[in-house]
Amino acid sequence: MKATPLAIPDVILFEPRVFGDDRGFFFESFNQRVFENAVGRSVDFVQDNHSRSAHGVLRGLHYQVQHAQGKLVRVVEGEVFDVAVDLRRSSSTFGQWVGAHLSARNKHQIWIPEGFAHGFVVLSEHAEFLYKTTDFYAPAHERCLAWNDPQVAIDWPAVTQPLLSEKDRVGKLLADAETFA
């Protein structure tokens, strides 16, 4: 498995080695040793999540101010554009974002460490999205950064009027959001 730091080096793209033939394919989707070597620390995942969304659905940008979650994300059906925004005030990349296309076809995964907001928009007819988290869901501590914050200026592909949940419609601007030290 190839691990490549993105423009914000703490966010890492994982590209598995896929073995395929006329019968189908096989790949190792997770290896604790390879993963921890790439991220440079021990990581324990405590929860797996699975969502299905229709074309144009934008989920995010979510984070938890306490019980912060690191996430290892991937797509098993369809395609999304996945985004992480650095919310660590002490970071040289505070307020910056990185994004990548994740799809069932490319089988890529992204590690998004604690201290980041995370979201994605569905580019295919629908997408099934899987992710592991390093802490449990804590709704009292969940926050949402506005997907269209002009200060963050995410270059979402082909999104003019995304389908949003009520929670995502009222996301806060970075200037008003709770962030991390």
N, C-alpha and C positions, 0 to 999 in steps of 0.2 A: 504494500500500500504506500503510495506516494503522499507525503504531507508537505504542503506549501503554505507558508505564511502569506496572508494577503497584504494589502496596502497598510492596514492596521495589523502589525505583526502578531498580536495576541489572537487574532481570528485566523483560523487555519483551515484550508481546504484539503480534504482527503479524497484521493482518487484511487479506488481499488484496482487491483489487477484482475481482469475478468477473463475467465477461461470459457470459451464457447465453441460450439460446433452445431451440426444440424439438429441435435437433440435438445439444445438449450444452452444454458450457461451456469457457471458457478463462480462465486467470489466470496471472499471473506469480508463481511460487512463491519466487523468490529474485532479488534484484537487489543486487549488491555495494555500489553507491553508496548506495542507500536504506538498506540494512542498516547500513553503517558510519556514515552520518550519524545514524541513530537511536541506535546504541550509543556513538558519540563517539570511536571509535578504529578503527584498521586491524585487520582480523581475517582470518587465513588459515585456511581449513578444510583438513584433511589426510585425513579419513576420513569415509565415509558408512556408516551402519549401518541395518539393517532387521530388525525383529523381528515375530513374529506370536505372539499370546497369546490364550488362551481367557478366557471370562467369569470374573471373580473373581481372576485372576492379578494379584498385586502384585509389581512389579519395583522394587527399590530399598530403601533410598535410597543410591545409589552415588556415589562420588567417588574421585579419585586424589590422594594427598597429594603426590606428585611427578608431574611431567608432567600437571598439572591440566588438565582439559578444560573449555572452554566448549562449550555444546551449543545447536544450533538444532533444535528438535523439532517434529514434526507427525504427524498421523494421516491415513492414506490410505484406511483401511477401518475402520468401527466408531467407538467412542467410548471415551475414557479420561478420568480425572481426573488431571491432571499436577501434580506438586509440586516446588518447589525450597526448600531449607533453607539459610539463610545460615550458613556455617561460618567466616567471617572474624572472628576475635576482635577486630580493630580496628574493626569495623563497628558502627554504632549499631543495626543490626538482627540482630546475632549471635543465633543460636538461633531466629530467627523463620522462618516459612514463608509461602509464597504458593502458590496453586493456581488452576487454570483447567481448564475442560472443553475438550478438543480432540477434534475429530471430522472424519470425512470430509465431513460436511454443512457445518460452519462453516468448514473450511479454515484455521483459525487456527494460528499457530505461536508458540512461546515461545523467546526467547533466555535461556539460563541461563549466566551468565558463570562463569569459573573461580572456585573458592572456595565453591561450593555443592554440596550433595548433591542428587541428583535421583532421582525415582521416579514411578511411575504405577500406577494400578489400572484394570483393564479393566471397563467398565460394560456393553458390548454383548456379544453372543454370542461375538464374537472381535474383535480389533483388530490392524491392521497399523500399525506405528509406525516412522517414519523419522527419523533424526537425523544431523546433521553435527557433527563434533568438531574442535576446534582443536589437539588433540594426539593421538598414537596411543595405542591401548589398551596399558596397562602393568600386567599382572596383579599383579606384585610390589608395586605401589603402590596397588592398588585397596583401598578400604575401604567399609564398609557401616554406615550409621547405622540404628538400630532404627526400623522403620516406625511403631511404636506407643509411642515414647518419651513418657512423660507430661509431661516438661519441655517438649518441642516441641509436643505436643498437636495434631497434625494432625487436622482434622475430615474424615476420609475418608468419602465418601458410600457408604452401604449396604455397609460392610465389617465383618463380624463375624469370620469365619474365612477370610481370603484364602488363596489358593494361593500358597505361597512356595517358593523354591529353598532348599536347605540353607544357602547363603551368606546369604540374606536372613533366615533364621530366627535366625541368630546375630549379627545386627547389634548394634553397641554403642550404649549410651546416650550422649547428648551429653556428659554429665559424664565419661565414660571414653574418648571418641573422640579420635583425632588430628584436629586442626583446622588452620586456616591463620592466619598472623600477622595 
